[in-house]
C-alpha cells in the first residue's frame, strides 16, 4: 500500500505495510537516521518527530496514520525556535552521550513554538516524556530558558 506524506518539506511516497511504525519508515526506507529508537513503547522520547507541528512518538505511530501529513524530523528542523534551541544546547554543552538529544530538541522546539516564555513547571511538563539516561535535565531546562531569551530578544 502506497502512503504519501511530506517529510522535511519533500513529498515522499512509501510502499510498506501500513502498520509499519513511522520510525522504521524514516530510518530504513527514507534513510533519515537522526530519529532514534529507544524503548519502542513511546515512553522515552528518543523517536520524537513533529507531525503537522505537534510532537509525535514515531515508534508507535503506524505509517498509515501520517498519510497526507507533514512530518518533520531532526534533519528538517528549521525555525527560529529550532535555531535558538540548537544554539542553546551547544552553548551550555547539554548532551553527554547524546542519544536522546534529537528527541529532546524536537520536544523543546515544539514547546517554544507554542509557548515562547515557559516556566520551569511548563518545561518540566512538556519535557516529561523525554528520558535522558545521563540525567542532564538541569542543563536541558537551562538551555530551554536560554533559547526563550534568545527568541525574546
C-alpha positions in Angstrom: 0.0 0.0 0.0 1.5 3.3 -1.0 1.4 6.0 1.6 2.2 9.6 0.7 3.3 12.3 3.1 5.7 15.2 3.3 8.9 14.8 5.2 11.1 17.8 5.9 9.4 19.7 3.1 9.8 17.0 0.5 6.8 14.9 -0.8 7.5 11.3 -0.3 5.7 8.1 -1.1 6.5 4.7 0.5 5.1 1.3 -0.3 5.2 -0.5 3.0 2.8 -2.4 5.3 0.5 0.3 6.7 1.2 -0.9 10.3 4.9 -0.3 10.0 6.0 2.2 12.6 6.8 5.6 11.2 10.2 5.4 12.9 11.3 2.4 10.8 10.0 4.0 7.6 12.0 7.2 8.4 15.2 5.3 9.3 15.1 2.2 6.9 13.1 3.5 3.9 14.0 7.2 3.8 17.4 6.9 5.5 16.7 9.7 8.0 18.6 8.3 10.9 18.5 11.3 13.3 15.4 10.0 14.8 16.4 7.3 17.3 14.9 4.1 18.6 14.9 4.0 22.4 12.2 1.9 24.0 9.6 1.0 21.3 6.7 1.9 23.6 6.5 5.7 23.4 8.0 6.2 26.9 11.5 7.6 26.3 11.0 10.3 23.6 14.1 9.4 21.5 11.8 8.8 18.5 10.1 12.2 18.7 9.2 13.9 15.4 6.7 16.6 14.6 3.5 15.8 12.6 1.6 18.9 11.5 3.5 20.9 14.1 2.8 18.6 17.1 5.2 16.2 18.8 4.7 12.5 18.0 6.3 9.3 19.1 7.2 7.7 15.8 8.0 4.3 17.3 4.3 3.5 18.0 2.8 5.5 15.1 1.7 3.4 12.2 2.9 5.0 9.0 -0.7 4.8 7.6 -1.7 7.5 10.2 0.6 10.1 8.6 -0.8 9.7 5.1 -1.2 13.2 3.8 0.5 14.8 6.7 3.6 17.0 7.2 6.3 15.2 9.2 9.4 17.0 10.4 12.4 15.1 11.7 15.5 16.5 13.4 17.2 16.7 10.0 14.5 19.1 8.7 14.0 21.2 11.9 14.3 24.8 10.6 12.7 27.6 12.5 13.8 30.5 14.7 12.8 28.4 17.8 14.8 25.4 16.5 17.9 27.5 15.9 17.6 29.1 19.3 17.2 25.6 20.9 20.1 24.1 19.0 22.4 27.1 19.8 21.5 27.0 23.5 22.1 23.2 23.5 25.6 23.8 22.2 26.2 26.9 24.3 25.9 25.1 27.6 27.0 21.6 26.4 23.7 19.9 27.2 24.5 16.4 25.7 26.7 13.8 27.3 26.1 10.6 25.4 23.7 12.4 23.0 21.5 9.5 22.2 18.3 11.2 23.4 19.1 14.6 22.1 17.2 14.6 18.8 14.0 13.8 20.7 14.8 16.4 23.4 15.5 19.1 20.8 12.3 18.2 18.9 10.2 18.5 22.1 11.9 21.7 23.3 11.4 23.3 19.9 7.7 22.4 19.9 7.3 23.8 23.4 8.9 27.1 22.5 6.9 27.4 19.3 3.7 27.1 21.4 4.9 28.9 24.5 7.9 31.3 23.9 8.3 32.0 27.6 7.7 28.8 29.6 8.1 28.5 33.4 10.1 25.7 35.0 6.9 23.8 35.6 5.8 24.2 31.9 9.2 23.0 30.7 9.1 20.0 33.1 5.6 19.1 31.9 6.4 19.5 28.2 9.7 17.5 28.5 8.4 14.8 30.9 8.1 12.2 28.1 11.8 12.5 27.2 14.2 10.4 29.2 17.9 11.2 29.5 19.9 8.4 30.9 22.8 10.8 31.6 20.4 13.0 33.7 21.2 16.3 32.0 17.7 17.6 33.0 19.1 20.7 34.7 21.1 21.7 31.6 18.1 20.9 29.4 15.8 23.2 31.4 18.5 25.9 31.4 19.0 25.6 27.6 15.3 26.0 27.1 15.3 29.2 29.2 18.3 30.4 27.3 16.6 29.7 23.9 13.5 31.5 25.1 15.6 34.6 26.0 17.1 34.5 22.5 13.7 34.4 20.9 12.5 37.2 23.2 15.4 39.5 22.2 
